[in-house]
Amino acid sequence: MKKHNFSAGPSILPRVALENAAKAVLDFDGIGLSLLEISHRTKDFEAVNDEAESLFRELLQVPDNYKIIFLGGGASTQFFEVPYNLLEHKAGYINTGVWAKKAIKEAKNFGEVEVIASSEDRNFSYIPKGYTIPTDLDYLHITTNNTIYGTEYHGDIDSPVTLVADMSSDILSRPVDVTKYGLIYGGAQKNMGPAGVTFVIVREDILGKVSRPLPSMVDYRNHIANKSMFNTPPVYAIYVMRETLKWLKSIGGVPEVQKRNQAKAALLYGEIDRNPLFKGTAAVEDRSLMNVCFVMADGYEDLAPEFLKFATEQGMVGVKGHRLVGGFRASIYNAMPIESVQALVDCMRQFAEQHAR
C-alpha cells in the first residue's frame, strides 16, 4: 500500500533527495568514503556547504548584505540566541501559538519583552491584526506559520523596527521580501531538509549592538566569519538540504511551488468546507497552506477515532491532530504531491458516504 506522509515534521522530502542521500551514505561522490565519515574541512564537503548556501540565496532572493549560516540546535535554540544577540532594552513579540510562547519565555531572560498582540483568546485560531508596533523596540518577533494551530501570515508585514521571523514551517513555500526582515531563522525539517540543521539569514548591520558579552558559540558573527564551520556542522543534514534545494530549483523554484501549495490547500480546504462530517479550526483568511487543521463537525465528534483508523488503513500517515487542538492535521509541505492530497480527500469522501446522517 502506498503511504501518504502528512507528518508535521520531520516531514516528507523529495524522492530524489532521499535517493541521492542514501547513495552518499555508502559512497560520497565516488570518493570511496561515506558522507558520514569525511571531514567537514575537506574541499568535497566545503563545496556542498557552499552550494547549499548559494541555492538558498538564489531561491529566496537573499540580498548580498545578508549573511546565511547553517547551525545545529534547532529553531528552539534560536529562541534564546536571537535575544542574546539583539535584545538590549525591549523586544516585541506577536503571540500566535506554542512556538511563539516559547520564544517569548526565552527572551524574557535577556530584557524586557512586550507582547504586542496575541490570538490566545481564541485558542490561536487566527493571526492578530490592527495592532500598533512601538518604535522603541530593539526588534519585533513573529512566527510566520503555526504548525499546531494551522494559521499563517500570507504576506510580509511592514515594521518600523527590526523584524525577526521564525519561518521554520513555511520557508521557501512562497516568495518573501527578505529586505523587510532583519533576521529570519528556522529548523529545516519541513521544507528544506531533515532534522538537524537550522538556517539563519541575518542582515549584518544589526549585530554587535548589545552590551552583554556573548559566548563564542552564540555569537552569530563567529559563524558568519567561519562560513558555518566555526564548529563541526551537521554534515549529513546540510547535504540532504542541498539536494532538496536542487530539487526545488529544478521544478521552477519558489513561484512554482507556491502555485502547487495553493492548489493543494484549495483542494483540501474545499473538501473540509463541503463535507458534512468535518470543519476547519482556523479563521478562513488565516488558514495555513502548510498545516491544514480540522475536526469532526458538530454531531459527529464520536466518529473521530473511527476516521483516524479508517484513514490510517488507507495509507494516510501523520494525520492525527496535535493534542492541544485535537482532531486532525494534514501537513502539505513543498514535497507533498497533490496526488497524496487527493488521496486524503477521497478518504474523507468515502468516510462521509458511510457515516453521514
Secondary structure, 3 states (H helix, E strand, C coil): CCCEECCCCCCCCCHHHHHHHHHHHHCCCCCCCCHHHCCCCCHHHHHHHHHHHHHHHHHHCCCCCEEEEEECCHHHHHHHHHHHHHCCCEEEEEECCHHHHHHHHHHCCCCEEEEEEECHHHCCCCCCCCCCCCCCCCEEEEECEECCCCEECCCCCCCCCCEEEECCCCCCCCCCCHHHCCEEEEECCCCCCCCCCEEEEEEHHHCCCCCCCCCCCCCHHHHHHCCCCCCCCCHHHHHHHHHHHHHHHHCCHHHHHHHHHHHHHHHHHHHHHHCCCEEECCCHHHECCCEEEEEECCCCHHHHHHHHHHHHHCCEECCECCCCCCCEEEECCCCCCHHHHHHHHHHHHHHHHHHCC
